[in-house]
Every structure is written in C-alpha cells, then in structure tokens.
Amino acid sequence: MAWLYLVLAATCETAWTFCLKFMNLNDLKTISFVNFYKWPGGLPFLLPLIGYILFGIANIYLFSTAIKSIPTATAFAVWTASTLIFIKVAELIFFQQRISWAEVFFMLLIMIGIMGLKIYAVQAK
C-alpha cells in the first residue's frame, strides 16, 4: 500500500508542478470581488492557485504516509524519478512536445532504477 501512496504522491507532485506553471501572479492585480468567480476575471488565476494548494497538501500527506513503510532515501528517489517521468509524459500528451531517443533511453534507465529500488529495497520495521 505504501508504494501506491508513493505513486499517488508523485502524481500530485506532477499536478502541483503544472499548477505552478500556469499560475501568473500578475493576474492577482486584476481580481476583484465582482469578477473573482468569472472565467475572464479571476478563475484563470484562482484555479491554478487552488490546485497548487490542494495538490501540495495531498502530496505531503501521501509522501509522509509512504515513508512510514519505505526507507526514506528509497522513497525519495522513487518519488523524484516517478515525478520526472510523469511530467515528461504529460508534456508529450498535453503539450505535444517532442522527445528524442536519448530522452527515451534515459527515462528507461530511470524506470529500471525505480524497479530495482522497489524490488531490492529493505522494508522498514
């Protein structure tokens, strides 16, 4: 179950990263009480901010739950590597970014490392 929490934490970290990407603090000046709930007004700023807060809290909770059963160094390595791969896949799917064979090769190395850590990790007692 801890590994599932770790993957979910990496997913929340990925969503958190994209919320940060879409947040524009300059839009904060244009928000007022009469337009904060409207799409051309405050929603383009508020939705990434709300996602940033919610995904950040979920990430912290899930990761802290996972490291109770998985050694911290192993969990951090898997969490970071998984987040990197999830971000790259999201960029490929949602933003139509290109990928090189070298990137594919190194992401495969990351995935092999994740599997090795999962298989050979010493379980915490």
N, CA, C and O atoms as a Tinker XYZ file with bonds, in Angstrom:
   500  protein
     1  N      0.814000   -1.184000    0.000000    73     2
     2  CA     0.000000    0.000000    0.000000    64     1     3
     3  C      0.867000    1.261000    0.000000    63     2     4     5
     4  O      0.481000    2.284000   -0.564000    81     3
     5  N      2.044000    1.181000    0.638000    73     3     6
     6  CA     2.928000    2.342000    0.695000    64     5     7
     7  C      3.410000    2.739000   -0.695000    63     6     8     9
     8  O      3.576000    3.924000   -0.984000    81     7
     9  N      3.635000    1.739000   -1.561000    73     7    10
    10  CA     4.078000    2.056000   -2.921000    64     9    11
    11  C      2.974000    2.766000   -3.697000    63    10    12    13
    12  O      3.255000    3.642000   -4.516000    81    11
    13  N      1.748000    2.404000   -3.450000    73    11    14
    14  CA     0.625000    3.098000   -4.099000    64    13    15
    15  C      0.570000    4.551000   -3.626000    63    14    16    17
    16  O      0.354000    5.457000   -4.431000    81    15
    17  N      0.764000    4.774000   -2.325000    73    15    18
    18  CA     0.802000    6.133000   -1.804000    64    17    19
    19  C      1.937000    6.935000   -2.444000    63    18    20    21
    20  O      1.794000    8.126000   -2.718000    81    19
    21  N      3.056000    6.268000   -2.676000    73    19    22
    22  CA     4.197000    6.940000   -3.283000    64    21    23
    23  C      3.904000    7.347000   -4.728000    63    22    24    25
    24  O      4.257000    8.450000   -5.146000    81    23
    25  N      3.267000    6.471000   -5.482000    73    23    26
    26  CA     2.905000    6.797000   -6.869000    64    25    27
    27  C      1.857000    7.909000   -6.889000    63    26    28    29
    28  O      1.927000    8.811000   -7.724000    81    27
    29  N      0.894000    7.851000   -5.982000    73    27    30
    30  CA    -0.104000    8.923000   -5.908000    64    29    31
    31  C      0.535000   10.247000   -5.508000    63    30    32    33
    32  O      0.135000   11.301000   -6.002000    81    31
    33  N      1.526000   10.202000   -4.616000    73    31    34
    34  CA     2.241000   11.424000   -4.241000    64    33    35
    35  C      2.986000   11.995000   -5.443000    63    34    36    37
    36  O      3.009000   13.211000   -5.633000    81    35
    37  N      3.590000   11.138000   -6.250000    73    35    38
    38  CA     4.283000   11.601000   -7.458000    64    37    39
    39  C      3.298000   12.194000   -8.456000    63    38    40    41
    40  O      3.623000   13.162000   -9.144000    81    39
    41  N      2.103000   11.627000   -8.542000    73    39    42
    42  CA     1.067000   12.177000   -9.415000    64    41    43
    43  C      0.632000   13.562000   -8.923000    63    42    44    45
    44  O      0.465000   14.484000   -9.723000    81    43
    45  N      0.450000   13.703000   -7.617000    73    43    46
    46  CA     0.090000   15.015000   -7.056000    64    45    47
    47  C      1.218000   16.023000   -7.266000    63    46    48    49
    48  O      0.955000   17.195000   -7.536000    81    47
    49  N      2.449000   15.587000   -7.147000    73    47    50
    50  CA     3.589000   16.479000   -7.377000    64    49    51
    51  C      3.627000   16.950000   -8.833000    63    50    52    53
    52  O      3.970000   18.098000   -9.113000    81    51
    53  N      3.273000   16.052000   -9.756000    73    51    54
    54  CA     3.210000   16.419000  -11.168000    64    53    55
    55  C      2.125000   17.470000  -11.396000    63    54    56    57
    56  O      2.361000   18.479000  -12.062000    81    55
    57  N      0.946000   17.234000  -10.846000    73    55    58
    58  CA    -0.146000   18.202000  -10.984000    64    57    59
    59  C      0.227000   19.525000  -10.323000    63    58    60    61
    60  O     -0.079000   20.590000  -10.860000    81    59
    61  N      0.881000   19.473000   -9.168000    73    59    62
    62  CA     1.339000   20.665000   -8.469000    64    61    63
    63  C      2.297000   21.469000   -9.345000    63    62    64    65
    64  O      2.218000   22.696000   -9.403000    81    63
    65  N      3.202000   20.765000  -10.027000    73    63    66
    66  CA     4.171000   21.429000  -10.900000    64    65    67
    67  C      3.477000   22.169000  -12.037000    63    66    68    69
    68  O      3.850000   23.296000  -12.365000    81    67
    69  N      2.463000   21.540000  -12.643000    73    67    70
    70  CA     1.757000   22.200000  -13.730000    64    69    71
    71  C      0.876000   23.343000  -13.232000    63    70    72    73
    72  O      0.670000   24.320000  -13.951000    81    71
    73  N      0.359000   23.235000  -12.022000    73    71    74
    74  CA    -0.375000   24.369000  -11.438000    64    73    75
    75  C      0.566000   25.549000  -11.266000    63    74    76    77
    76  O      0.190000   26.692000  -11.528000    81    75
    77  N      1.777000   25.280000  -10.831000    73    75    78
    78  CA     2.775000   26.334000  -10.676000    64    77    79
    79  C      3.114000   26.956000  -12.027000    63    78    80    81
    80  O      3.318000   28.166000  -12.124000    81    79
    81  N      3.174000   26.128000  -13.068000    73    79    82
    82  CA     3.473000   26.621000  -14.404000    64    81    83
    83  C      2.396000   27.581000  -14.902000    63    82    84    85
    84  O      2.709000   28.585000  -15.543000    81    83
    85  N      1.142000   27.283000  -14.615000    73    83    86
    86  CA     0.033000   28.083000  -15.132000    64    85    87
    87  C     -0.350000   29.258000  -14.234000    63    86    88    89
    88  O     -1.175000   30.087000  -14.621000    81    87
    89  N      0.236000   29.337000  -13.048000    73    87    90
    90  CA    -0.096000   30.429000  -12.139000    64    89    91
    91  C      0.677000   31.685000  -12.567000    63    90    92    93
    92  O      1.889000   31.641000  -12.776000    81    91
    93  N     -0.042000   32.789000  -12.690000    73    91    94
    94  CA     0.561000   34.063000  -13.072000    64    93    95
    95  C      0.210000   35.085000  -11.991000    63    94    96    97
    96  O     -0.932000   35.534000  -11.893000    81    95
    97  N      1.191000   35.439000  -11.198000    73    95    98
    98  CA     0.937000   36.337000  -10.078000    64    97    99
    99  C      0.567000   37.743000  -10.532000    63    98   100   101
   100  O     -0.022000   38.498000   -9.759000    81    99
   101  N      0.893000   38.109000  -11.750000    73    99   102
   102  CA     0.497000   39.428000  -12.254000    64   101   103
   103  C     -1.017000   39.535000  -12.394000    63   102   104   105
   104  O     -1.562000   40.637000  -12.343000    81   103
   105  N     -1.711000   38.395000  -12.572000    73   103   106
   106  CA    -3.170000   38.411000  -12.680000    64   105   107
   107  C     -3.846000   38.738000  -11.356000    63   106   108   109
   108  O     -5.032000   39.067000  -11.323000    81   107
   109  N     -3.098000   38.647000  -10.278000    73   107   110
   110  CA    -3.666000   38.936000   -8.958000    64   109   111
   111  C     -4.178000   40.383000   -8.872000    63   110   112   113
   112  O     -5.135000   40.669000   -8.153000    81   111
   113  N     -3.536000   41.277000   -9.604000    73   111   114
   114  CA    -3.939000   42.689000   -9.584000    64   113   115
   115  C     -5.311000   42.911000  -10.221000    63   114   116   117
   116  O     -5.994000   43.882000   -9.895000    81   115
   117  N     -5.717000   42.021000  -11.123000    73   115   118
   118  CA    -6.970000   42.221000  -11.855000    64   117   119
   119  C     -8.172000   41.607000  -11.139000    63   118   120   121
   120  O     -9.305000   41.794000  -11.581000    81   119
   121  N     -7.955000   40.892000  -10.067000    73   119   122
   122  CA    -9.054000   40.224000   -9.372000    64   121   123
   123  C     -9.746000   41.201000   -8.429000    63   122   124   125
   124  O     -9.103000   41.919000   -7.662000    81   123
   125  N    -11.055000   41.207000   -8.508000    73   123   126
   126  CA   -11.856000   41.999000   -7.574000    64   125   127
   127  C    -13.020000   41.136000   -7.097000    63   126   128   129
   128  O    -13.196000   40.007000   -7.554000    81   127
   129  N    -13.796000   41.669000   -6.190000    73   127   130
   130  CA   -14.902000   40.903000   -5.621000    64   129   131
   131  C    -15.963000   40.563000   -6.668000    63   130   132   133
   132  O    -16.628000   39.535000   -6.552000    81   131
   133  N    -16.129000   41.389000   -7.666000    73   131   134
   134  CA   -17.188000   41.164000   -8.658000    64   133   135
   135  C    -16.755000   40.239000   -9.791000    63   134   136   137
   136  O    -17.608000   39.785000  -10.555000    81   135
   137  N    -15.453000   39.940000   -9.930000    73   135   138
   138  CA   -15.037000   39.092000  -11.051000    64   137   139
   139  C    -14.205000   37.881000  -10.651000    63   138   140   141
   140  O    -13.710000   37.177000  -11.532000    81   139
   141  N    -14.031000   37.610000   -9.367000    73   139   142
   142  CA   -13.155000   36.507000   -8.981000    64   141   143
   143  C    -13.705000   35.137000   -9.380000    63   142   144   145
   144  O    -12.935000   34.182000   -9.482000    81   143
   145  N    -14.994000   35.018000   -9.605000    73   143   146
   146  CA   -15.616000   33.736000   -9.946000    64   145   147
   147  C    -15.902000   33.609000  -11.436000    63   146   148   149
   148  O    -16.487000   32.609000  -11.851000    81   147
   149  N    -15.520000   34.568000  -12.244000    73   147   150
   150  CA   -15.795000   34.555000  -13.681000    64   149   151
   151  C    -14.555000   34.128000  -14.449000    63   150   152   153
   152  O    -13.426000   34.378000  -14.028000    81   151
   153  N    -14.790000   33.475000  -15.593000    73   151   154
   154  CA   -13.659000   32.985000  -16.369000    64   153   155
   155  C    -12.756000   34.103000  -16.878000    63   154   156   157
   156  O    -11.541000   33.991000  -16.717000    81   155
   157  N    -13.268000   35.171000  -17.479000    73   155   158
   158  CA   -12.326000   36.208000  -17.903000    64   157   159
   159  C    -11.759000   37.026000  -16.746000    63   158   160   161
   160  O    -10.852000   37.831000  -16.957000    81   159
   161  N    -12.259000   36.844000  -15.558000    73   159   162
   162  CA   -11.802000   37.626000  -14.407000    64   161   163
   163  C    -10.779000   36.891000  -13.574000    63   162   164   165
   164  O     -9.589000   36.908000  -13.886000    81   163
   165  N    -11.238000   36.242000  -12.509000    73   163   166
   166  CA   -10.337000   35.670000  -11.527000    64   165   167
   167  C    -10.053000   34.188000  -11.669000    63   166   168   169
   168  O     -9.049000   33.710000  -11.140000    81   167
   169  N    -10.895000   33.447000  -12.361000    73   167   170
   170  CA   -10.705000   31.993000  -12.430000    64   169   171
   171  C     -9.386000   31.561000  -13.062000    63   170   172   173
   172  O     -8.797000   30.590000  -12.586000    81   171
   173  N     -8.881000   32.230000  -14.118000    73   171   174
   174  CA    -7.581000   31.808000  -14.646000    64   173   175
   175  C     -6.453000   31.912000  -13.622000    63   174   176   177
   176  O     -5.445000   31.215000  -13.741000    81   175
   177  N     -6.610000   32.769000  -12.622000    73   175   178
   178  CA    -5.615000   32.834000  -11.559000    64   177   179
   179  C     -5.964000   31.907000  -10.400000    63   178   180   181
   180  O     -5.085000   31.238000   -9.856000    81   179
   181  N     -7.228000   31.861000  -10.020000    73   179   182
   182  CA    -7.628000   31.116000   -8.828000    64   181   183
   183  C     -7.553000   29.596000   -9.009000    63   182   184   185
   184  O     -7.182000   28.890000   -8.071000    81   183
   185  N     -7.895000   29.083000  -10.188000    73   183   186
   186  CA    -7.867000   27.626000  -10.376000    64   185   187
   187  C     -6.459000   27.044000  -10.205000    63   186   188   189
   188  O     -6.308000   26.061000   -9.479000    81   187
   189  N     -5.423000   27.608000  -10.840000    73   187   190
   190  CA    -4.083000   27.083000  -10.559000    64   189   191
   191  C     -3.656000   27.262000   -9.103000    63   190   192   193
   192  O     -2.955000   26.410000   -8.558000    81   191
   193  N     -4.071000   28.361000   -8.469000    73   191   194
   194  CA    -3.724000   28.587000   -7.065000    64   193   195
   195  C     -4.378000   27.542000   -6.165000    63   194   196   197
   196  O     -3.733000   27.002000   -5.266000    81   195
   197  N     -5.649000   27.257000   -6.403000    73   195   198
   198  CA    -6.358000   26.242000   -5.613000    64   197   199
   199  C     -5.737000   24.862000   -5.851000    63   198   200   201
   200  O     -5.531000   24.095000   -4.910000    81   199
   201  N     -5.440000   24.555000   -7.125000    73   199   202
   202  CA    -4.776000   23.284000   -7.437000    64   201   203
   203  C     -3.419000   23.189000   -6.768000    63   202   204   205
   204  O     -3.054000   22.137000   -6.242000    81   203
   205  N     -2.666000   24.285000   -6.785000    73   203   206
   206  CA    -1.354000   24.341000   -6.144000    64   205   207
   207  C     -1.465000   23.983000   -4.666000    63   206   208   209
   208  O     -0.669000   23.196000   -4.155000    81   207
   209  N     -2.436000   24.552000   -3.989000    73   207   210
   210  CA    -2.611000   24.297000   -2.558000    64   209   211
   211  C     -3.081000   22.860000   -2.307000    63   210   212   213
   212  O     -2.512000   22.157000   -1.471000    81   211
   213  N     -4.118000   22.426000   -3.032000    73   211   214
   214  CA    -4.684000   21.094000   -2.800000    64   213   215
   215  C     -3.710000   19.975000   -3.169000    63   214   216   217
   216  O     -3.535000   19.026000   -2.405000    81   215
   217  N     -3.076000   20.087000   -4.344000    73   215   218
   218  CA    -2.122000   19.051000   -4.748000    64   217   219
   219  C     -0.893000   19.054000   -3.852000    63   218   220   221
   220  O     -0.308000   18.000000   -3.603000    81   219
   221  N     -0.492000   20.234000   -3.359000    73   219   222
   222  CA     0.639000   20.297000   -2.446000    64   221   223
   223  C      0.350000   19.603000   -1.128000    63   222   224   225
   224  O      1.182000   18.856000   -0.612000    81   223
   225  N     -0.833000   19.855000   -0.586000    73   223   226
   226  CA    -1.219000   19.199000    0.675000    64   225   227
   227  C     -1.353000   17.689000    0.486000    63   226   228   229
   228  O     -0.884000   16.912000    1.318000    81   227
   229  N     -1.993000   17.275000   -0.609000    73   227   230
   230  CA    -2.153000   15.839000   -0.879000    64   229   231
   231  C     -0.796000   15.170000   -1.061000    63   230   232   233
   232  O     -0.579000   14.057000   -0.583000    81   231
   233  N      0.109000   15.843000   -1.746000    73   231   234
   234  CA     1.445000   15.304000   -1.960000    64   233   235
   235  C      2.170000   15.095000   -0.631000    63   234   236   237
   236  O      2.763000   14.040000   -0.405000    81   235
   237  N      2.124000   16.085000    0.236000    73   235   238
   238  CA     2.790000   15.979000    1.533000    64   237   239
   239  C      2.190000   14.835000    2.355000    63   238   240   241
   240  O      2.918000   14.050000    2.963000    81   239
   241  N      0.869000   14.748000    2.367000    73   239   242
   242  CA     0.218000   13.683000    3.136000    64   241   243
   243  C      0.585000   12.298000    2.593000    63   242   244   245
   244  O      0.968000   11.409000    3.353000    81   243
   245  N      0.466000   12.126000    1.278000    73   243   246
   246  CA     0.730000   10.810000    0.682000    64   245   247
   247  C      2.194000   10.416000    0.831000    63   246   248   249
   248  O      2.499000    9.265000    1.144000    81   247
   249  N      3.101000   11.362000    0.608000    73   247   250
   250  CA     4.526000   11.040000    0.734000    64   249   251
   251  C      4.886000   10.720000    2.180000    63   250   252   253
   252  O      5.648000    9.787000    2.433000    81   251
   253  N      4.350000   11.481000    3.128000    73   251   254
   254  CA     4.651000   11.196000    4.536000    64   253   255
   255  C      4.074000    9.864000    4.975000    63   254   256   257
   256  O      4.649000    9.188000    5.828000    81   255
   257  N      2.942000    9.481000    4.399000    73   255   258
   258  CA     2.375000    8.164000    4.703000    64   257   259
   259  C      3.246000    7.058000    4.121000    63   258   260   261
   260  O      3.446000    6.024000    4.757000    81   259
   261  N      3.761000    7.272000    2.918000    73   259   262
   262  CA     4.578000    6.251000    2.249000    64   261   263
   263  C      5.894000    6.015000    2.979000    63   262   264   265
   264  O      6.346000    4.875000    3.081000    81   263
   265  N      6.518000    7.081000    3.491000    73   263   266
   266  CA     7.835000    6.888000    4.101000    64   265   267
   267  C      7.769000    6.252000    5.484000    63   266   268   269
   268  O      8.802000    6.000000    6.104000    81   267
   269  N      6.578000    5.998000    5.960000    73   267   270
   270  CA     6.461000    5.251000    7.213000    64   269   271
   271  C      6.764000    3.769000    6.996000    63   270   272   273
   272  O      7.134000    3.067000    7.937000    81   271
   273  N      6.606000    3.288000    5.749000    73   271   274
   274  CA     6.826000    1.872000    5.451000    64   273   275
   275  C      7.993000    1.629000    4.510000    63   274   276   277
   276  O      8.498000    0.510000    4.427000    81   275
   277  N      8.423000    2.651000    3.807000    73   275   278
   278  CA     9.519000    2.527000    2.842000    64   277   279
   279  C     10.677000    3.365000    3.371000    63   278   280   281
   280  O     10.453000    4.459000    3.889000    81   279
   281  N     11.924000    2.871000    3.251000    73   279   282
   282  CA    13.056000    3.697000    3.689000    64   281   283
   283  C     13.028000    5.063000    2.997000    63   282   284   285
   284  O     12.718000    5.158000    1.809000    81   283
   285  N     13.347000    6.094000    3.732000    73   283   286
   286  CA    13.187000    7.464000    3.244000    64   285   287
   287  C     13.994000    7.722000    1.975000    63   286   288   289
   288  O     13.467000    8.313000    1.033000    81   287
   289  N     15.234000    7.304000    1.923000    73   287   290
   290  CA    16.063000    7.545000    0.739000    64   289   291
   291  C     15.488000    6.843000   -0.491000    63   290   292   293
   292  O     15.466000    7.410000   -1.583000    81   291
   293  N     15.029000    5.617000   -0.308000    73   291   294
   294  CA    14.426000    4.874000   -1.419000    64   293   295
   295  C     13.147000    5.552000   -1.869000    63   294   296   297
   296  O     12.924000    5.731000   -3.066000    81   295
   297  N     12.303000    5.932000   -0.915000    73   295   298
   298  CA    11.039000    6.584000   -1.255000    64   297   299
   299  C     11.285000    7.900000   -1.984000    63   298   300   301
   300  O     10.597000    8.207000   -2.957000    81   299
   301  N     12.262000    8.680000   -1.519000    73   299   302
   302  CA    12.541000    9.959000   -2.157000    64   301   303
   303  C     13.056000    9.762000   -3.579000    63   302   304   305
   304  O     12.664000   10.492000   -4.489000    81   303
   305  N     13.928000    8.784000   -3.771000    73   303   306
   306  CA    14.461000    8.513000   -5.110000    64   305   307
   307  C     13.345000    8.077000   -6.062000    63   306   308   309
   308  O     13.274000    8.556000   -7.193000    81   307
   309  N     12.488000    7.187000   -5.615000    73   307   310
   310  CA    11.388000    6.702000   -6.455000    64   309   311
   311  C     10.392000    7.822000   -6.719000    63   310   312   313
   312  O      9.910000    7.966000   -7.843000    81   311
   313  N     10.078000    8.614000   -5.703000    73   311   314
   314  CA     9.140000    9.723000   -5.843000    64   313   315
   315  C      9.651000   10.747000   -6.852000    63   314   316   317
   316  O      8.899000   11.197000   -7.717000    81   315
   317  N     10.925000   11.114000   -6.746000    73   315   318
   318  CA    11.509000   12.093000   -7.660000    64   317   319
   319  C     11.550000   11.565000   -9.083000    63   318   320   321
   320  O     11.168000   12.266000  -10.019000    81   319
   321  N     12.008000   10.342000   -9.250000    73   319   322
   322  CA    12.097000    9.752000  -10.590000    64   321   323
   323  C     10.712000    9.585000  -11.212000    63   322   324   325
   324  O     10.526000    9.867000  -12.396000    81   323
   325  N      9.754000    9.134000  -10.433000    73   323   326
   326  CA     8.392000    8.972000  -10.948000    64   325   327
   327  C      7.813000   10.314000  -11.366000    63   326   328   329
   328  O      7.161000   10.417000  -12.405000    81   327
   329  N      8.047000   11.329000  -10.568000    73   327   330
   330  CA     7.548000   12.660000  -10.904000    64   329   331
   331  C      8.155000   13.153000  -12.213000    63   330   332   333
   332  O      7.448000   13.715000  -13.050000    81   331
   333  N      9.450000   12.950000  -12.396000    73   331   334
   334  CA    10.095000   13.355000  -13.645000    64   333   335
   335  C      9.471000   12.665000  -14.850000    63   334   336   337
   336  O      9.219000   13.301000  -15.874000    81   335
   337  N      9.226000   11.381000  -14.729000    73   335   338
   338  CA     8.634000   10.630000  -15.839000    64   337   339
   339  C      7.203000   11.075000  -16.082000    63   338   340   341
   340  O      6.796000   11.232000  -17.233000    81   339
   341  N      6.436000   11.279000  -15.028000    73   339   342
   342  CA     5.048000   11.737000  -15.190000    64   341   343
   343  C      4.994000   13.116000  -15.853000    63   342   344   345
   344  O      4.133000   13.369000  -16.695000    81   343
   345  N      5.912000   14.001000  -15.473000    73   343   346
   346  CA     5.941000   15.330000  -16.085000    64   345   347
   347  C      6.258000   15.224000  -17.572000    63   346   348   349
   348  O      5.625000   15.894000  -18.389000    81   347
   349  N      7.220000   14.400000  -17.926000    73   347   350
   350  CA     7.591000   14.252000  -19.336000    64   349   351
   351  C      6.439000   13.651000  -20.135000    63   350   352   353
   352  O      6.162000   14.103000  -21.246000    81   351
   353  N      5.772000   12.652000  -19.594000    73   351   354
   354  CA     4.633000   12.036000  -20.289000    64   353   355
   355  C      3.498000   13.052000  -20.447000    63   354   356   357
   356  O      2.863000   13.108000  -21.500000    81   355
   357  N      3.242000   13.844000  -19.422000    73   355   358
   358  CA     2.195000   14.872000  -19.516000    64   357   359
   359  C      2.552000   15.906000  -20.577000    63   358   360   361
   360  O      1.680000   16.355000  -21.321000    81   359
   361  N      3.822000   16.288000  -20.653000    73   359   362
   362  CA     4.233000   17.230000  -21.690000    64   361   363
   363  C      4.044000   16.643000  -23.083000    63   362   364   365
   364  O      3.656000   17.349000  -24.013000    81   363
   365  N      4.315000   15.363000  -23.221000    73   363   366
   366  CA     4.123000   14.707000  -24.518000    64   365   367
   367  C      2.650000   14.655000  -24.899000    63   366   368   369
   368  O      2.293000   14.927000  -26.046000    81   367
   369  N      1.801000   14.308000  -23.949000    73   367   370
   370  CA     0.379000   14.115000  -24.242000    64   369   371
   371  C     -0.355000   15.447000  -24.378000    63   370   372   373
   372  O     -1.076000   15.655000  -25.353000    81   371
   373  N     -0.183000   16.343000  -23.421000    73   371   374
   374  CA    -0.999000   17.553000  -23.366000    64   373   375
   375  C     -0.398000   18.754000  -24.094000    63   374   376   377
   376  O     -1.130000   19.644000  -24.526000    81   375
   377  N      0.926000   18.786000  -24.232000    73   375   378
   378  CA     1.570000   19.944000  -24.837000    64   377   379
   379  C      2.274000   19.612000  -26.145000    63   378   380   381
   380  O      2.942000   20.470000  -26.721000    81   379
   381  N      2.135000   18.395000  -26.614000    73   379   382
   382  CA     2.693000   17.923000  -27.882000    64   381   383
   383  C      4.180000   18.270000  -28.036000    63   382   384   385
   384  O      4.630000   18.633000  -29.123000    81   383
   385  N      4.919000   18.157000  -26.961000    73   383   386
   386  CA     6.357000   18.385000  -27.049000    64   385   387
   387  C      7.026000   17.162000  -27.656000    63   386   388   389
   388  O      6.533000   16.041000  -27.535000    81   387
   389  N      8.127000   17.389000  -28.294000    73   387   390
   390  CA     8.861000   16.294000  -28.927000    64   389   391
   391  C      9.768000   15.628000  -27.899000    63   390   392   393
   392  O     10.074000   16.188000  -26.846000    81   391
   393  N     10.184000   14.417000  -28.241000    73   391   394
   394  CA    11.095000   13.665000  -27.375000    64   393   395
   395  C     12.170000   13.034000  -28.251000    63   394   396   397
   396  O     11.893000   12.577000  -29.360000    81   395
   397  N     13.375000   13.016000  -27.751000    73   395   398
   398  CA    14.480000   12.421000  -28.502000    64   397   399
   399  C     14.716000   10.994000  -28.007000    63   398   400   401
   400  O     14.249000   10.598000  -26.939000    81   399
   401  N     15.448000   10.247000  -28.812000    73   399   402
   402  CA    15.770000    8.872000  -28.412000    64   401   403
   403  C     16.650000    8.853000  -27.167000    63   402   404   405
   404  O     16.567000    7.931000  -26.356000    81   403
   405  N     17.486000    9.863000  -27.019000    73   403   406
   406  CA    18.321000    9.932000  -25.815000    64   405   407
   407  C     17.449000   10.100000  -24.570000    63   406   408   409
   408  O     17.709000    9.479000  -23.539000    81   407
   409  N     16.406000   10.946000  -24.668000    73   407   410
   410  CA    15.497000   11.120000  -23.526000    64   409   411
   411  C     14.772000    9.815000  -23.216000    63   410   412   413
   412  O     14.608000    9.459000  -22.049000    81   411
   413  N     14.339000    9.104000  -24.247000    73   411   414
   414  CA    13.670000    7.812000  -24.042000    64   413   415
   415  C     14.620000    6.850000  -23.339000    63   414   416   417
   416  O     14.231000    6.160000  -22.397000    81   415
   417  N     15.859000    6.810000  -23.800000    73   415   418
   418  CA    16.852000    5.916000  -23.200000    64   417   419
   419  C     17.056000    6.223000  -21.719000    63   418   420   421
   420  O     17.059000    5.316000  -20.887000    81   419
   421  N     17.225000    7.503000  -21.394000    73   419   422
   422  CA    17.484000    7.854000  -20.003000    64   421   423
   423  C     16.242000    7.693000  -19.127000    63   422   424   425
   424  O     16.365000    7.388000  -17.940000    81   423
   425  N     15.060000    7.891000  -19.685000    73   423   426
   426  CA    13.847000    7.625000  -18.906000    64   425   427
   427  C     13.697000    6.127000  -18.651000    63   426   428   429
   428  O     13.217000    5.724000  -17.592000    81   427
   429  N     14.103000    5.304000  -19.611000    73   427   430
   430  CA    14.098000    3.853000  -19.373000    64   429   431
   431  C     15.080000    3.494000  -18.257000    63   430   432   433
   432  O     14.790000    2.631000  -17.427000    81   431
   433  N     16.231000    4.151000  -18.236000    73   431   434
   434  CA    17.178000    3.910000  -17.136000    64   433   435
   435  C     16.566000    4.304000  -15.795000    63   434   436   437
   436  O     16.749000    3.608000  -14.797000    81   435
   437  N     15.840000    5.422000  -15.774000    73   435   438
   438  CA    15.166000    5.840000  -14.536000    64   437   439
   439  C     14.151000    4.790000  -14.122000    63   438   440   441
   440  O     14.085000    4.431000  -12.946000    81   439
   441  N     13.354000    4.288000  -15.068000    73   439   442
   442  CA    12.341000    3.282000  -14.738000    64   441   443
   443  C     12.987000    1.989000  -14.258000    63   442   444   445
   444  O     12.466000    1.342000  -13.348000    81   443
   445  N     14.112000    1.602000  -14.855000    73   443   446
   446  CA    14.825000    0.410000  -14.388000    64   445   447
   447  C     15.316000    0.635000  -12.958000    63   446   448   449
   448  O     15.250000   -0.268000  -12.125000    81   447
   449  N     15.808000    1.844000  -12.679000    73   447   450
   450  CA    16.234000    2.168000  -11.322000    64   449   451
   451  C     15.091000    2.116000  -10.324000    63   450   452   453
   452  O     15.262000    1.633000   -9.205000    81   451
   453  N     13.919000    2.613000  -10.726000    73   451   454
   454  CA    12.742000    2.563000   -9.857000    64   453   455
   455  C     12.369000    1.115000   -9.555000    63   454   456   457
   456  O     12.107000    0.757000   -8.406000    81   455
   457  N     12.348000    0.291000  -10.593000    73   455   458
   458  CA    12.001000   -1.127000  -10.377000    64   457   459
   459  C     13.039000   -1.806000   -9.482000    63   458   460   461
   460  O     12.687000   -2.611000   -8.619000    81   459
   461  N     14.319000   -1.481000   -9.689000    73   459   462
   462  CA    15.370000   -2.062000   -8.847000    64   461   463
   463  C     15.222000   -1.639000   -7.394000    63   462   464   465
   464  O     15.391000   -2.454000   -6.487000    81   463
   465  N     14.911000   -0.381000   -7.172000    73   463   466
   466  CA    14.702000    0.087000   -5.794000    64   465   467
   467  C     13.495000   -0.564000   -5.164000    63   466   468   469
   468  O     13.517000   -0.904000   -3.981000    81   467
   469  N     12.431000   -0.745000   -5.948000    73   467   470
   470  CA    11.225000   -1.366000   -5.408000    64   469   471
   471  C     11.484000   -2.836000   -5.060000    63   470   472   473
   472  O     11.036000   -3.321000   -4.022000    81   471
   473  N     12.200000   -3.530000   -5.924000    73   471   474
   474  CA    12.435000   -4.954000   -5.719000    64   473   475
   475  C     13.433000   -5.201000   -4.585000    63   474   476   477
   476  O     13.234000   -6.104000   -3.772000    81   475
   477  N     14.493000   -4.411000   -4.526000    73   475   478
   478  CA    15.572000   -4.690000   -3.591000    64   477   479
   479  C     15.578000   -3.801000   -2.359000    63   478   480   481
   480  O     16.507000   -3.880000   -1.554000    81   479
   481  N     14.572000   -2.961000   -2.190000    73   479   482
   482  CA    14.529000   -2.075000   -1.019000    64   481   483
   483  C     14.316000   -2.892000    0.257000    63   482   484   485
   484  O     13.497000   -3.810000    0.290000    81   483
   485  N     15.051000   -2.550000    1.285000    73   483   486
   486  CA    14.873000   -3.178000    2.588000    64   485   487
   487  C     13.655000   -2.543000    3.231000    63   486   488   489
   488  O     13.573000   -1.318000    3.325000    81   487
   489  N     12.716000   -3.352000    3.671000    73   487   490
   490  CA    11.499000   -2.834000    4.283000    64   489   491
   491  C     11.778000   -2.345000    5.691000    63   490   492   493
   492  O     12.498000   -2.994000    6.450000    81   491
   493  N     11.205000   -1.196000    6.040000    73   491   494
   494  CA    11.342000   -0.652000    7.377000    64   493   495
   495  C     10.538000   -1.506000    8.356000    63   494   496   497
   496  O      9.498000   -2.065000    8.007000    81   495
   497  N     11.036000   -1.592000    9.574000    73   495   498
   498  CA    10.329000   -2.424000   10.563000    64   497   499
   499  C      9.502000   -1.586000   11.473000    63   498   500
   500  O      8.839000   -2.114000   12.366000    81   499
